[in-house]
Amino acid sequence: MPPKTRIKAGTALAAVPQNRDEASLAVDEIGAATRELTRIQAEMNDRMAEMKTAYETQAAPLRARVDTLTLAIKTWAEANRDELTQHGKVKTHDLPAGQILWRTRPPSVRVTGLEAVLDSLRRMALERFIRVKEEVNREAILNEPETAARIPGIAISQMEDFVVVPFEIELVAATV
């Protein structure tokens, strides 16, 4: 079921309806324009998907070749690493067509079983490895607006939008 189209009001650049019938005609026109925009967007997305597929198909053999050559060069470079890095003094080697480099990534931490790890850290008195993030609890403020209104820096606001919802009929698959 596609979502209903809701259009927020902007600045009036069209003639303002003078009665209920004119307003209904304007809503009908909004519905027609919205449906046409949906068709245009769907056509654009279809064409973009076709283009992407065509270019991905064209690029696939080149990606595979780059991967194969990179692995081959890596195999050669690892076998000759001592010579290429001047016995570990450098991590870059210049070739006539480009460079090969060894880069050490920054250390990373992987946590599996978050709750068990947190329990272990607490039991081992390693709370310094636990981060507690403090933030304003907006839901609690909305539940107690009178109390929150006395706090400097907090304001509760509520706005009203004007929305036009053209009628739409959904197709239902026929049961056979």
Contact map, one row per residue, 1 for C-alpha under 8 A:
11100000000000000000000000000000000000000000000000000000000000000000000000000000000000000000000000000000000000000000000000000000000000000000000000000000000000000000000001000000
11110000000000000000000000000000000000000000000000000000000000000000000000000000000000000000000000000000000000000000000000000000000000000000000000000000000000000000000000000000
11111000000000000000000000000000000000000000000000000000000000000000000000000000000000000000000000000000000000000000000000000000000000000000000000000000000000000000000000000000
01111100000000000000000000000000000000000000000000000000000000000000000000000000000000000000000000000000000000000000000000000000000000000000000000000000000000000000100100000000
00111110000000000000000000000000010000000000000000000000000000000000000000000000000000000000000000000000000000000000000000000000000000000000000000000000000000000000110000000000
00011111000000000000000000000000000000000000000000000000000000000000000000000000000000000000000000000000000000000000000000000000000000000000000000000000000000000011110000000000
00001111100000000000000000000000000000000000000000000000000000000000000000000000000000000000000000000000000000000000000000000000000000000000000000000000000000000011100000000000
00000111110000000000000000000000000000000000000000000000000000000000000000000000000000000000000000000000000000000000000000000000000000000000000000000000000000001111000000000000
00000011111000000000000000000000000000000000000000000000000000000000000000000000000000000000000000000000000000000000000000000000000000000000000000000000000000001111000000000000
00000001111100000000000000000000000000000000000000000000000000000000000000000000000000000000000000000000000000000000000000000000000000000000000000000000000000000000000000000000
00000000111110000000000000000000000000000000000000000000000000000000000000000000000000000000000000000000000000000000000000000000000000000000000000000000000000000000000000000000
00000000011111110000000000000000000000000000000000000000000000000000000000000000000000000000000000000000000000000000000000000000000000000000000000000000000000000000000000000000
00000000001111100000000000000000000000000000000000000000000000000000000000000000000000000000000000000000000000000000000000000000000000000000000000000000000000000000000000000000
00000000000111110000000000000000000000000000000000000000000000000000000000000000000000000000000000000000000000000000000000000000000000000000000000000000000000000000000000000000
00000000000111111000000000000000000000000000000000000000000000000000000000000000000000000000000000000000000000000000000000000000000000000000000000000000000000000000000000000000
00000000000101111100000000000000000000000000000000000000000000000000000000000000000000000000000000000000000000000000000000000000000000000000000000000000000000000000000000000000
00000000000000111111011001000000000000000000000000000000000000000000000000000000000000000000000000000000000000000000000000000000000000000000000000000000000000000000000000000000
00000000000000011111011000000000000000000000000000000000000000000000000000000000000000000000000000000000000000000000000000000000000000000000000000000000000000000000000000000000
00000000000000001111111000000000000000000000000000000000000000000000000000000000000000000000000000000000000000000000000000000000000000000000000000000000000000000000000000000000
00000000000000001111111100000000000000000000000000000000000000000000000000000000000000000000000000000000000000000000000000000000000000000000000000000000000000000000000000000000
00000000000000000011111110000000000000000000000000000000000000000000000000000000000000000000000000000000000000000000000000000000000000000000000000000000000000000000000000000000
00000000000000001111111111000000000000000000000000000000000000000000000000000000000000000000000000000000000000000000000000000000000000000000000000000000000000000000000000000000
00000000000000001111111111100000000000000000000000000000000000000000000000000000000000000000000000000000000000000000000000000000000000000000000000000000000000000000000000000000
00000000000000000001111111110000000000000000000000000000000000000000000000000000000000000000000000000000000000000000000000000000000000000000000000000000000000000000000000000000
00000000000000000000111111111000000000000000000000000000000000000000000000000000000000000000000000000000000000000000000000000000000000000000000000000000000000000000000000000000
00000000000000001000011111111100000000000000000000000000000000000000000000000000000000000000000000000000000000000000000000000000000000000000000000000000000000000000000000000000
00000000000000000000001111111110000000000000000000000000000000000000000000000000000000000000000000000000000000000000000000000000000000000000000000000000000000000001110000000000
00000000000000000000000111111111000000000000000000000000000000000000000000000000000000000000000000000000000000000000000000000000000000000000000000000000000000000000010000000000
00000000000000000000000011111111100000000000000000000000000000000000000000000000000000000000000000000000000000000000000000000000000000000000000000000000000000000000000000000000
00000000000000000000000001111111110000000000000000000000000000000000000000000000000000000000000000000000000000000000000000000000000000000000000000000000000000000000010000000000
00000000000000000000000000111111111000000000000000000000000000000000000000000000000000000000000000000000000000000000000000000000000000000000000000000000000000000000111000000000
00000000000000000000000000011111111100000000000000000000000000000000000000000000000000000000000000000000000000000000000000000000000000000000000000000000000000000000000000000000
00000000000000000000000000001111111110000000000000000000000000000000000000000000000000000000000000000000000000000000000000000000000000000000000000000000000000000000000000000000
00001000000000000000000000000111111111000000000000000000000000000000000000000000000000000000000000000000000000000000000000000000000000000000000000000000000000000000000000000000
00000000000000000000000000000011111111100000000000000000000000000000000000000000000000000000000000000000000000000000000000000000000000000000000000000000000000000000000000000000
00000000000000000000000000000001111111110000000000000000000000000000000000000000000000000000000000000000000000000000000000000000000000000000000000000000000000000000000000000000
00000000000000000000000000000000111111111000000000000000000000000000000000000000000000000000000000000000000000000000000000000000000000000000000000000000000000000000000000000000
00000000000000000000000000000000011111111100000000000000000000000000000000000000000000000000000000000000000000000000000000000000000000000000000000000000000000000000000000000000
00000000000000000000000000000000001111111110000000000000000000000000000000000000000000000000000000000000000000000000000000000000000000000000000000000000000000000000000000000000
00000000000000000000000000000000000111111111000000000000000000000000000000000000000000000000000000000000000000000000000000000000000000000000000000000000000000000000000000000000
00000000000000000000000000000000000011111111100000000000000000000000000000000000000000000000000000000000000000000000000000000000000000000000000000000000000000000000000000000000
00000000000000000000000000000000000001111111110000000000000000000000000000000000000000000000000000000000000000000000000000000000000000000000000000000000000000000000000000000000
00000000000000000000000000000000000000111111111000000000000000000000000000000000000000000000000000000000000000000000000000000000000000000000000000000000000000000000000000000000
00000000000000000000000000000000000000011111111100000000000000000000000000000000000000000000000000000000000000000000000000000000000000000000000000000000000000000000000000000000
00000000000000000000000000000000000000001111111110000000000000000000000000000000000000000000000000000000000000000000000000000000000000000000000000000000000000000000000000000000
00000000000000000000000000000000000000000111111111000000000000000000000000000000000000000000000000000000000000000000000000000000000000000000000000000000000000000000000000000000
00000000000000000000000000000000000000000011111111100000000000000000000000000000000000000000000000000000000000000000000000000000000000000000000000000000000000000000000000000000
00000000000000000000000000000000000000000001111111110000000000000000000000000000000000000000000000000000000000000000000000000000000000000000000000000000000000000000000000000000
00000000000000000000000000000000000000000000111111111000000000000000000000000000000000000000000000000000000000000000000000000000000000000000000000000000000000000000000000000000
00000000000000000000000000000000000000000000011111111100000000000000000000000000000000000000000000000000000000000000000000000000000000000000000000000000000000000000000000000000
00000000000000000000000000000000000000000000001111111110000000000000000000000000000000000000000000000000000000000000000000000000000000000000000000000000000000000000000000000000
00000000000000000000000000000000000000000000000111111111000000000000000000000000000000000000000000000000000000000000000000000000000000000000000000000000000000000000000000000000
00000000000000000000000000000000000000000000000011111111100000000000000000000000000000000000000000000000000000000000000000000000000000000000000000000000000000000000000000000000
00000000000000000000000000000000000000000000000001111111110000000000000000000000000000000000000000000000000000000000000000000000000000000000000000000000000000000000000000000000
00000000000000000000000000000000000000000000000000111111111000000000000000000000000000000000000000000000000000000000000000000000000000000000000000000000000000000000000000000000
00000000000000000000000000000000000000000000000000011111111100000000000000000000000000000000000000000000000000000000000000000000000000000000000000000000000000000000000000000000
00000000000000000000000000000000000000000000000000001111111110000000000000000000000000000000000000000000000000000000000000000000000000000000000000000000000000000000000000000000
00000000000000000000000000000000000000000000000000000111111111000000000000000000000000000000000000000000000000000000000000000000000000000000000000000000000000000000000000000000
00000000000000000000000000000000000000000000000000000011111111100000000000000000000000000000000000000000000000000000000000000000000000000000000000000000000000000000000000000000
00000000000000000000000000000000000000000000000000000001111111110000000000000000000000000000000000000000000000000000000000000000000000000000000000000000000000000000000000000000
00000000000000000000000000000000000000000000000000000000111111111000000000000000000000000000000000000000000000000000000000000000000000000000000000000000000000000000000000000000
00000000000000000000000000000000000000000000000000000000011111111100000000000000000000000000000000000000000000000000000000000000000000000000000000000000000000000000000000000000
00000000000000000000000000000000000000000000000000000000001111111110000000000000000000000000000000000000000000000000000000000000000000000000000000000000000000000000000000000000
00000000000000000000000000000000000000000000000000000000000111111111000000000000000000000000000000000000000000000000000000000000000000000000000000000000000000000000000000000000
00000000000000000000000000000000000000000000000000000000000011111111100000000000000000000000000000000000000000000000000000000000000000000000000000000000000000000000000000000000
00000000000000000000000000000000000000000000000000000000000001111111110000000000000000000000000000000000000000000000000000000000000000000000000000000000000000000000000000000000
00000000000000000000000000000000000000000000000000000000000000111111111000000000000000000000000000000000000000000000000000000000000000000000000000000000000000000000000000000000
00000000000000000000000000000000000000000000000000000000000000011111111100000000000000000000000000000000000000000000000000000000000000000000000000000000000000000000000000000000
00000000000000000000000000000000000000000000000000000000000000001111111110000000000000000000000000000000000000000000000000000000000000000000000000000000000000000000000000000000
00000000000000000000000000000000000000000000000000000000000000000111111111000000000000000000000000000000000000000000000000000000000000000000000000000000000000000000000000000000
00000000000000000000000000000000000000000000000000000000000000000011111111100000000000000000000000000000000000000000000000000000000000000000000000000000000000000000000000000000
00000000000000000000000000000000000000000000000000000000000000000001111111110000000000000000000000000000000000000000000000000000000000000000000000000000000000000000000000000000
00000000000000000000000000000000000000000000000000000000000000000000111111111000000000000000000000000000000000000000000000000000000000000000000000000000000000000000000000000000
00000000000000000000000000000000000000000000000000000000000000000000011111111100000000000000000000000000000000000000000000000000000000000000000000000000000000000000000000000000
00000000000000000000000000000000000000000000000000000000000000000000001111111110000000000000000000000000000000000000000000000000000000000000000000000000000000000000000000000000
00000000000000000000000000000000000000000000000000000000000000000000000111111111000000000000000000000000000000000000000000000000000000000000000000000000000000000000000000000000
00000000000000000000000000000000000000000000000000000000000000000000000011111111100100000000000000000000000000000000000000000000000000000000000000000000000000000000000000000000
00000000000000000000000000000000000000000000000000000000000000000000000001111111100000000000000000000000000000000000000000000000000000000000000000000000000000000000000000000000
00000000000000000000000000000000000000000000000000000000000000000000000000111111100000000000000000000000000000000000000000000000000000000000000000000000000000000000000000000000
00000000000000000000000000000000000000000000000000000000000000000000000000011111111100000000000000000000000000000000000000000000000000000000000000000000000000000000000000000000
00000000000000000000000000000000000000000000000000000000000000000000000000001111111110110000000000000000000000000000000000000000000000000000000000000000000000000000000000000000
00000000000000000000000000000000000000000000000000000000000000000000000000000001111111110000000000000000000000000000000000000000000000000000000000000000000000000000000000000000
00000000000000000000000000000000000000000000000000000000000000000000000000000001111111100000000000000000000000000000000000000000000000000000000000000000000000000000000000000000
00000000000000000000000000000000000000000000000000000000000000000000000000001001111111100001100000000000000000000000000000000000000000000000000000000000000000000000000000000000
00000000000000000000000000000000000000000000000000000000000000000000000000000000111111111111100000000000000000000000000000000000000000000000000000000000000000000000000000000000
00000000000000000000000000000000000000000000000000000000000000000000000000000000011111111100000000000000000000000000000000000000000000000000000000000000000000000000000000000000
00000000000000000000000000000000000000000000000000000000000000000000000000000000111111111100000000000000000000000000000000000000000000000000000000000000000000000000000000000000
00000000000000000000000000000000000000000000000000000000000000000000000000000000110011111110000000000000000000000000000000000000000000000000000000000000000000000000000000000000
00000000000000000000000000000000000000000000000000000000000000000000000000000000000011111110000000000000000000000000000000000000000000000000000000000000000000000000000000000000
00000000000000000000000000000000000000000000000000000000000000000000000000000000000011111111100000000000000000000000000000000000000000000000000000000000000000000000000000000000
00000000000000000000000000000000000000000000000000000000000000000000000000000000000010011111100000001110000000000000000000000000000000000000000000000000000000000000000000000000
00000000000000000000000000000000000000000000000000000000000000000000000000000000000110000111110000111100000000000000000000000000000000000000000000000000000000000000000000000000
00000000000000000000000000000000000000000000000000000000000000000000000000000000000110000111111000111000000000000000000000000000000000000000000000000000000000000000000000000000
00000000000000000000000000000000000000000000000000000000000000000000000000000000000000000001111101110000000000000000000000000000000000000000000000000000000000000000000000000000
00000000000000000000000000000000000000000000000000000000000000000000000000000000000000000000111111110000000000000000000000000000000000000000000000000000000000000000000000000000
00000000000000000000000000000000000000000000000000000000000000000000000000000000000000000000011111000000000000000000000000000000000000000000000000000000000000000000000000000000
00000000000000000000000000000000000000000000000000000000000000000000000000000000000000000000001111100000000000000000000000000000000000000000000000000000000000000000000000000000
00000000000000000000000000000000000000000000000000000000000000000000000000000000000000000000011111110000000000000000000000000000000000000000000000000000000000000000000000000000
00000000000000000000000000000000000000000000000000000000000000000000000000000000000000000001111011111000000000000000000000000000000000000000000000000000000000000000000000000000
00000000000000000000000000000000000000000000000000000000000000000000000000000000000000000001111001111100000000000000000000000000000000000000000000000000000000000000000000000000
00000000000000000000000000000000000000000000000000000000000000000000000000000000000000000011100000111110000000000000000000000000000000000000000000000000000000000000000000000000
00000000000000000000000000000000000000000000000000000000000000000000000000000000000000000011000000011111000000000000000000000000000000000000000000000000000000000000000000000000
00000000000000000000000000000000000000000000000000000000000000000000000000000000000000000010000000001111100000000000000000000000000000000000000000000000000000000000000000000000
00000000000000000000000000000000000000000000000000000000000000000000000000000000000000000000000000000111110000000000000000000000000000000000000000000000000000000000000000000000
00000000000000000000000000000000000000000000000000000000000000000000000000000000000000000000000000000011111000000000000000000000000000000000000000000000000000000000000000000000
00000000000000000000000000000000000000000000000000000000000000000000000000000000000000000000000000000001111100000000000000000000000000000000000000000000000000000000000000000000
00000000000000000000000000000000000000000000000000000000000000000000000000000000000000000000000000000000111110000000000000000000000000000000000000000000000000000000000000000000
00000000000000000000000000000000000000000000000000000000000000000000000000000000000000000000000000000000011111000000000000000000000000000000000000000000000000000000000000000000
00000000000000000000000000000000000000000000000000000000000000000000000000000000000000000000000000000000001111100000000000000000000000000000000000000000000000000000000000000000
00000000000000000000000000000000000000000000000000000000000000000000000000000000000000000000000000000000000111110000000000000000000000000000000000000000000000000000000000000000
00000000000000000000000000000000000000000000000000000000000000000000000000000000000000000000000000000000000011111100100000000000000000000000000000000000000000000000000000000000
00000000000000000000000000000000000000000000000000000000000000000000000000000000000000000000000000000000000001111100100000000000000000000000000000000000000000000000000000000000
00000000000000000000000000000000000000000000000000000000000000000000000000000000000000000000000000000000000000111111100000000000000000000000000000000000000000000000000000000000
00000000000000000000000000000000000000000000000000000000000000000000000000000000000000000000000000000000000000111111110000000000000000000000000000000000000000000000000000000000
00000000000000000000000000000000000000000000000000000000000000000000000000000000000000000000000000000000000000001111111000000000000000000000000000000000000000000000000000000000
00000000000000000000000000000000000000000000000000000000000000000000000000000000000000000000000000000000000000001111111100000000000000000000000000000000000000000000000000000000
00000000000000000000000000000000000000000000000000000000000000000000000000000000000000000000000000000000000000111111111110000000000000000000000000000000000000000000000000000000
00000000000000000000000000000000000000000000000000000000000000000000000000000000000000000000000000000000000000000111111111000000010000000000000000000000000000000000000000000000
00000000000000000000000000000000000000000000000000000000000000000000000000000000000000000000000000000000000000000011111111100000000000000000000000000000000000000000000000000000
00000000000000000000000000000000000000000000000000000000000000000000000000000000000000000000000000000000000000000001111111110000000000000000000000000000000000000000000000000000
00000000000000000000000000000000000000000000000000000000000000000000000000000000000000000000000000000000000000000000111111111110110000000000000000000000000000000000000000000000
00000000000000000000000000000000000000000000000000000000000000000000000000000000000000000000000000000000000000000000011111111110000000000000000000000000000000000000000000000000
00000000000000000000000000000000000000000000000000000000000000000000000000000000000000000000000000000000000000000000001111111100000000000000000000000000000000000000000000000000
00000000000000000000000000000000000000000000000000000000000000000000000000000000000000000000000000000000000000000000000111111100000000000000000000000000000000000000000000000000
00000000000000000000000000000000000000000000000000000000000000000000000000000000000000000000000000000000000000000000000011111110000000000000000000000000000000000000000000000000
00000000000000000000000000000000000000000000000000000000000000000000000000000000000000000000000000000000000000000000000011111111110000000000000000000000000000000000000000000000
00000000000000000000000000000000000000000000000000000000000000000000000000000000000000000000000000000000000000000000000011001111110000000000000000000000000000000000000000000000
00000000000000000000000000000000000000000000000000000000000000000000000000000000000000000000000000000000000000000000000000000111111000000000000000000000000000000000000000000000
00000000000000000000000000000000000000000000000000000000000000000000000000000000000000000000000000000000000000000000000010000111111000000000000000000000000000000000000000000000
00000000000000000000000000000000000000000000000000000000000000000000000000000000000000000000000000000000000000000000010010000111111100000000000000000000000000000000000000000000
00000000000000000000000000000000000000000000000000000000000000000000000000000000000000000000000000000000000000000000000000000001111110000000000000000000000000000000000000000000
00000000000000000000000000000000000000000000000000000000000000000000000000000000000000000000000000000000000000000000000000000000011111000000000000000000000000000000000000000000
00000000000000000000000000000000000000000000000000000000000000000000000000000000000000000000000000000000000000000000000000000000001111100000000000000000000000000000000000000000
00000000000000000000000000000000000000000000000000000000000000000000000000000000000000000000000000000000000000000000000000000000000111110000000000000000000000000000000000000000
00000000000000000000000000000000000000000000000000000000000000000000000000000000000000000000000000000000000000000000000000000000000011111000000000000000000000000000000000000000
00000000000000000000000000000000000000000000000000000000000000000000000000000000000000000000000000000000000000000000000000000000000001111100000000000000000000000000000000000000
00000000000000000000000000000000000000000000000000000000000000000000000000000000000000000000000000000000000000000000000000000000000000111111100000000000000000000000000000000000
00000000000000000000000000000000000000000000000000000000000000000000000000000000000000000000000000000000000000000000000000000000000000011111110000000000000000000000000000000000
00000000000000000000000000000000000000000000000000000000000000000000000000000000000000000000000000000000000000000000000000000000000000001111111000000000000000000000000000000000
00000000000000000000000000000000000000000000000000000000000000000000000000000000000000000000000000000000000000000000000000000000000000001111111100000000000000000000000000000000
00000000000000000000000000000000000000000000000000000000000000000000000000000000000000000000000000000000000000000000000000000000000000001111111110110000000000000000000000000000
00000000000000000000000000000000000000000000000000000000000000000000000000000000000000000000000000000000000000000000000000000000000000000111111110000000000100000000000000000000
00000000000000000000000000000000000000000000000000000000000000000000000000000000000000000000000000000000000000000000000000000000000000000011111110000000000000000000000000000000
00000000000000000000000000000000000000000000000000000000000000000000000000000000000000000000000000000000000000000000000000000000000000000001111111110000000000000000000000000000
00000000000000000000000000000000000000000000000000000000000000000000000000000000000000000000000000000000000000000000000000000000000000000000111111111000000100000000000000000000
00000000000000000000000000000000000000000000000000000000000000000000000000000000000000000000000000000000000000000000000000000000000000000000000111111100000000000000000000000000
00000000000000000000000000000000000000000000000000000000000000000000000000000000000000000000000000000000000000000000000000000000000000000000100111111110000000000000000000000000
00000000000000000000000000000000000000000000000000000000000000000000000000000000000000000000000000000000000000000000000000000000000000000000100111111110010000000000000000000000
00000000000000000000000000000000000000000000000000000000000000000000000000000000000000000000000000000000000000000000000000000000000000000000000011111111011100000000000000000000
00000000000000000000000000000000000000000000000000000000000000000000000000000000000000000000000000000000000000000000000000000000000000000000000001111111000000000000000000000000
00000000000000000000000000000000000000000000000000000000000000000000000000000000000000000000000000000000000000000000000000000000000000000000000000111111110000000000000000000000
00000000000000000000000000000000000000000000000000000000000000000000000000000000000000000000000000000000000000000000000000000000000000000000000000001111110000000000000000000000
00000000000000000000000000000000000000000000000000000000000000000000000000000000000000000000000000000000000000000000000000000000000000000000000000000011111000000000000000000000
00000000000000000000000000000000000000000000000000000000000000000000000000000000000000000000000000000000000000000000000000000000000000000000000000011011111100000000000000000000
00000000000000000000000000000000000000000000000000000000000000000000000000000000000000000000000000000000000000000000000000000000000000000000000000001000111110000000000000000000
00000000000000000000000000000000000000000000000000000000000000000000000000000000000000000000000000000000000000000000000000000000000000000000010010001000011111000000000000000000
00000000000000000000000000000000000000000000000000000000000000000000000000000000000000000000000000000000000000000000000000000000000000000000000000000000001111100000000000000000
00000000000000000000000000000000000000000000000000000000000000000000000000000000000000000000000000000000000000000000000000000000000000000000000000000000000111110000000000000000
00000000000000000000000000000000000000000000000000000000000000000000000000000000000000000000000000000000000000000000000000000000000000000000000000000000000011111000000000000000
00000000000000000000000000000000000000000000000000000000000000000000000000000000000000000000000000000000000000000000000000000000000000000000000000000000000001111100000000000000
00000001100000000000000000000000000000000000000000000000000000000000000000000000000000000000000000000000000000000000000000000000000000000000000000000000000000111110000000000000
00000001100000000000000000000000000000000000000000000000000000000000000000000000000000000000000000000000000000000000000000000000000000000000000000000000000000011111000000000000
00000111100000000000000000000000000000000000000000000000000000000000000000000000000000000000000000000000000000000000000000000000000000000000000000000000000000001111100000000000
00000111100000000000000000100000000000000000000000000000000000000000000000000000000000000000000000000000000000000000000000000000000000000000000000000000000000000111110000000000
00011110000000000000000000100010000000000000000000000000000000000000000000000000000000000000000000000000000000000000000000000000000000000000000000000000000000000011111000000000
00001100000000000000000000110110000000000000000000000000000000000000000000000000000000000000000000000000000000000000000000000000000000000000000000000000000000000001111100000000
00000000000000000000000000000010000000000000000000000000000000000000000000000000000000000000000000000000000000000000000000000000000000000000000000000000000000000000111110000000
00010000000000000000000000000000000000000000000000000000000000000000000000000000000000000000000000000000000000000000000000000000000000000000000000000000000000000000011111000000
00000000000000000000000000000000000000000000000000000000000000000000000000000000000000000000000000000000000000000000000000000000000000000000000000000000000000000000001111100000
10000000000000000000000000000000000000000000000000000000000000000000000000000000000000000000000000000000000000000000000000000000000000000000000000000000000000000000000111110000
00000000000000000000000000000000000000000000000000000000000000000000000000000000000000000000000000000000000000000000000000000000000000000000000000000000000000000000000011111000
00000000000000000000000000000000000000000000000000000000000000000000000000000000000000000000000000000000000000000000000000000000000000000000000000000000000000000000000001111100
00000000000000000000000000000000000000000000000000000000000000000000000000000000000000000000000000000000000000000000000000000000000000000000000000000000000000000000000000111110
00000000000000000000000000000000000000000000000000000000000000000000000000000000000000000000000000000000000000000000000000000000000000000000000000000000000000000000000000011111
00000000000000000000000000000000000000000000000000000000000000000000000000000000000000000000000000000000000000000000000000000000000000000000000000000000000000000000000000001111
00000000000000000000000000000000000000000000000000000000000000000000000000000000000000000000000000000000000000000000000000000000000000000000000000000000000000000000000000000111
